[in-house]
Amino acid sequence: MKRLTQYIADETDGTSYSSLKYCFDGIDVPKIQYDDHQNISVKRFGEIERIPKSRNLKKKAEQVQKYSKPIFKYFLDGSRRVYKIDDIAYGNRVYPIVAGQIGVGCCIRDKKQLKKHSIENHLVLSLPRNACSTNRVDLFFNNLTKKINEQEYTKKRGIRISKCLFYDNRNLEAGEKYENLAIAKVQDEMIENEKKVVARLASNNFLNEDAYLLKDGSLEYKTLKGGSYSDLSIIKSNYKRVVGVSKSFNPEKCEDERGKSNANKIAELKLYHRTPAYMYESSYAKGAKGAVSFAIWYLRIRDAVYSSSPFEGIVKVEKVLVSEEEKEKGLDSEEVDLISANIINERLPVCYGSDLRWANHLYPIYLTESYIKSKYYSNKLFLNLF
């Protein structure tokens, strides 16, 4: 009975080298950049009210906590682990074969308890484009996925490959690695699954002014080729009640109207203060219906005195500007304040000691992320599947 990587090599007319298998986490390789895809050049305010300086939301947060229900009902996070499982030669080049565990989970707040709403777990493989010798690339890799799942080897181990992805086998530029191209494909697949969950919630009318979705990470998705959810400019109506919160961001990439860095203003934010909301048009997320506009702002949820960096305890908040009125005038400042106050209230309890990013964590997101990762195969078991 052939091991899986040998079967793939035989089916794609390649040569397997039975290379060392390992998990990329903790290995000194270039990291994928998730947020801050380009410089955020601020030309306009992203809210109706013109706020000259930061705004204190402590009282607003206390009022929300005392007299209102939280507006955030759903919490979404996506996660992936990637592994080098072999090297296979095609022609005169050797390419890495990367496997990935993808998890996308959505939790719901129900009567003050956080429960599972939905979870998707997928196993994927990422191979070079030239593993296919025909022009019908999608059909070839779909058939390869089907053949792999029909093998006695995979059936005996109870595994199922959701998709065989393919990365570009072009000539690399200085500093590039094929591993990074392969990992990026796994990342893109995870993001597509996130967008699918949002679309499902929106189409079922689960999201409204009393039930927002809080998503971990940026909403600035690049436009991909193919797929039902690949173009944010087309599906942006799904994000009317969705807020993205980034734990890690590059403050140097936020510039004011004069092109100068806003990093010092962000670092000097006082506890429970937010910056004005800025309007930002993303060419990274540009699609068939043009560039996508965002309102972005920064919010300090923990005091800098407890942190090792001036930017710890600050989160970047994003909201897609859906309507033409929002694109013209920005968000209602009352909505910006309400979202910010609710985010402040989501900071507790603290996951201190359980995660190095504790100062920037919102607890429901932390629980959602922990739940997703609890469904992964262990690294040792996963590598032994191949």
N, C-alpha and C positions, 0 to 999 in steps of 0.2 A: 504494500500500500504506500503510494507516494506521499511524501509530505507536501503541504500545500504550496510552498514556494517553488518546489521542483515541478509540480503540476502546472503552475502558472508559466514557468519558463518554457515547458514543452508546448503548451497551447499557444504561446506567442513567439515561438521560434527564437528563444533567447537562451543564454547560458547562465545557470545559477552558480553562484560562488559559495553558497552556504556560509555567508558572512556572519560575524558576531551580531546577535540581536540585542537591542537595548532600548530603553525608554529615553526620549529626548529630555524629559524633565530632569533638571539637575546636571545635564551635560552642557559643556561650554560651547554652545552653538548660538548663532545670532537669533535674537528673539523676534517674534512677529509683533509688529506695532498695531495695536487694536484701535486706539483713539488718536485724536489730533492728527488727522491724515494730512492736513495742510495748514498753513498759517491762517489764523482766524483774524481777518482784517475788519475792524469795526468801522463801518461808515455811518450807521444809523442806530437809533435806539430800537430795541425789540419789544418795547411795551408802549402803551399809549401815554402814560404819565412820564414826564421827563424828570428823572430823579438825578440830582446833581452829585450825590454821593451815596455811600452804602446806607442800607435801611435796616434798623433793628426790628427783628420779628419775634422777640421773646414774648411780648404780651400777646401777640397774635397766636403764637403756638400754645400759650397757656389757655387762651379763650377756646381754641379748637379742642384742646384736650378736655376742657371742662364742660363745654356746652354742645359740642358737635360730635358726629361720628367721623372716623378717619375717611378721607376720600379714596385712599389706596386700598383696594380690595384684592387685586391680583398682583403677583410678584413673579417675574420671569428672569431666568438666568440660563445661559448656555455654557457648556464646558466641553473641552476635548483633551484627550491624552494621545500623544503620537509616539510611534515606535518605528525604529529601523529594524526591518525583519529580514532583509537580504539585499544583495547586489546582483543585478542581472545585466548581462552584456547584450546589446543590440548593435550589430555592425562592429565598429571599432571603439565604441564607448561603453563605459560601465555606469549604470544608473541605479540609484537607491530605490528600493521598494519600501514604501511607508504604509503602515497600518494605523488606524485611528479608532479610538472609542469616543463616540459623540453622545453627549447627554444634554437634552433640553427639557427643563422642568418648569412648570407653572404651579404655584401654590395659591390658595385662596384663603382669605381671612373669613372665618365663619364663626360667629358668636364668640369673638375674642380669641379664637384658636386658629392656628395656621394648619391647613390640611392640604393634601395633594389634590390638585385639580387635574393635571395631566402630566405625563412624562413620556419622553421618547428617547430610546436608546438605540444607537445604530453602530454597527461595525463597518468600516469602510477601508478600502485599499486605494493607494495612490500610486499609479504607474506612469512611465513616460508615454507621451503620445505615440512614439514610433514602435510601441509594443503592438500596435495595430498596423497591419500591412495594407489595409484598404482605405478608401476614402470615406466609407460609412462608419465613422469613428464611434458615434453614439451607439449604433446598433451593435458594433463589435464588442464594446465594453459591457453593454447590457447582456449580451449573450454569454460573455465570459463570466459575469456575475452568476448567471443562471447555472452554468456548467459547474462552477466552483461549489455552489450550494447543493448540487446533485451528487457530488463525490462522496464516497463512503467515508473518506477521511473527515470531512466536515460534519456529516450526519452522525458519525460515531461520537464526536466531541460535542454535539449539540449546539453548534454555532451556525450563524447565518450571516453572510455578508450582505449588507443592504445595497451597496453600490461600489462599483469600481470606477474611481475617478482617474482622470489623466491630466498630467502636467506637461508643459511645453518642453520639448527636447532641443530647443534652440541652443546656439552657441552662447556660452555664459560670458557676461561682462566681468571685469575685475572685481573680486570680492564676493561674487555670487556663488551660490551652491545649489545643486539640484535638490538637496534635502529641503531647502527653504521653499522652493517652488512646489514641492510635494506637500509640505506642511500647509502652505497657503491654500491649497485646494481643500484640505480637510477643514481648515478654518472657514472657508467660503461655504462649505456644505453645512457646517454648524449654524452659520448665520441664516442660511436659507430656511433651515428648520425653525429658527426663532421667528422669522417673518411668517412662516406658515401658522405657527401658534397664534400670533397676533391677529392674522387674517381670520382664523377660526373664531376667536373671541369676538372680533368686530362683526362678523357676518351673523353671529348668533345673538347680537344685541346685548352682550354681557357687559360692554363698556359704556358708561354714561357719566353724567356729572357727579353722581354719587358713588361711582365704581371705576376709578382710574386703575390703570396698569402701571406698575413701577418696574422698569427694566434695568438690569445691571449692565452698565456700559453704554457706549455711544449709540445714537440712532442714525449716525451718518454712514449709511451703507453705500458702498460703491455699486455701480450698475454692472451686472454680469451678463454674459451671453446665455440666453436660454433660461428656462425655468419660469414658473408662474408668478414668482415673487421677486424676480431679479431686478426690477426697475422701481425704485422708491418713488420716482416722480409720477408713476401710474397708480401706485397703491397707497399714496400718502394719506388718503381719507381714512384708512384703517387706524391712523395714529392720532386721531383727534383727542383721544383720552389716554394717551400713552406718554409717559415721562421717562427719559433716560438719565441715569445718574452714573457718572464715571468716578471711580475711586482713584484712578491714576490718570494724570494729564500732564502735559508739558506747558507750564505757565508762560514760557517764553514764546509760545506760538500764538498767544492772544495779543493783538496789537490794537492801539487806539487809532483815532481818526488821523493822527499825524504819522502813523506807521511805527510808533514807539511801543516798546513792551509794556504790558499792563501787569507784569509779574509782581512789582512792588505793591501795587494796590490790592492784588489778590492776597499776597502774603500778610499784609497788614490788616486784613479783615478782622473785626472784633467778633467775639462769640455771638452766634445767632444773627449775625449781620449777613446781608446779601449784597452783591454788586447790582448796579442797574442791569436790566436784561438788554443784551445786544442783538441786533439783527445780523445774521450771517448767511450769505448765499454760497452754497457748497458746489464747486465745480466737480468735486470728487463724487458727489451723488447725482450728477447731472444725467438725465435720461431722455427718453423720447419726448417728454413734455417740458423739457428745459431743466435748469438748475433747481434744486430744492432749497428752500429757505428755512432757517432755524432761528428760534430765540434761544440764546444761551446766557447763563449767569452762573456765578460762583457763590457758594454758601458755606459759611463756617459752622460746623455742627459740634466741634469740640475745641476746647481752649488750647492754644498753642503751648501753654506752660507744661502740658502733659505729653508733648510730642517731641520727637527728635529732629523734626524739620518744620520750617514755617508753613509748609504746604500740607502737612499732615493735619487731619481734622477738617479739611476743606474738600468739598465735592463740586464737580462741574455738572450743572443741570441743563438738559436739552429738551426742547419741545419742537416738533415739526409745525411750521406755519401752514395750515391746511387750506384755509379760505383765501380768496383774493383780498378781502378786507384785512385779514391778519398780515398778509404780505405787504399791504400798503401802510397800515397803521401800527402793526405789532400786536402782541397779546394784551388783553385787559390786565392792567397792573394788579387789580384785585385777585385775578387768577394766579398771577405770579406769586403774590404774597401768600395765597392759600396753599399753593403747591409747596412753597418753601417752608411754611409753618408745619405742614404735615410731614415733610421730610425731617425736620428737626425732631418731631415727636417719634419718628421711626428709628432714631439712633439708639434707643434703649430697648432691652438691656444691652450691656456691652459684652462683646466676645473677646475681651482682653485675655491674652495668654493662649487663645485658641487659633489666632490668625495674626500674622505680622502686620496686616493691613487694618487692624482693629479700629484705629482712629478714624478711618474713612468708611467703615462698614455701617450699613443699615441692617438692623437685626433680621428682619424678614428675608432680606436678600441673602444674608449669611446662612440662614436656615435652609433656604431653597438651594443654594450652592452646595451645602453639606449633604442635603438629601440626594441631589444628583450624583455626587461623587460616591455616595454609599452604594450606588447601583453598579459601579464599575467592577469589572474583573480586577483582581490584584495584578500588578505588573508581572510578577513571576508566572502566574497562571496564564495571563494573556499571551506572553511571549512563547510559552510552551504549546500554545494552540497551533503555532506555525512551524 
